[in-house]
Amino acid sequence: MQNFVNIILNLFKDYKTYALSLFVAAGLARIAWEGFKYKNADESERVEIKRTIRNTVVWFIGLPFCLWLADYLYDQAIKYVK
């Protein structure tokens, strides 16, 4: 079981930069799209677009940062134990 967990963690370490970068890029594309919609929107639509942009920042940029931080702290803990 421990070997299986190590294999999964090694795969995640190999591809985490690509996966997290794609996640952030998707978030930035979504924010840009909402920005274009914001320019032509009326006041009621702008409130909804602002809410969408805020949620996009949380999910597409904040979540990958939290995943990166958790992985970094895990690596530091492993180095400290060894």
Number of C-alpha atoms within 10 A of each C-alpha: 6 6 8 9 10 11 12 11 13 12 11 13 12 11 11 17 13 11 13 18 14 14 16 21 14 15 20 17 11 16 21 13 12 17 16 10 14 17 9 10 14 10 10 8 13 17 12 13 18 15 12 15 19 12 15 19 17 14 15 20 19 14 15 20 15 11 13 15 12 12 16 12 12 12 11 11 11 10 9 8 6 5
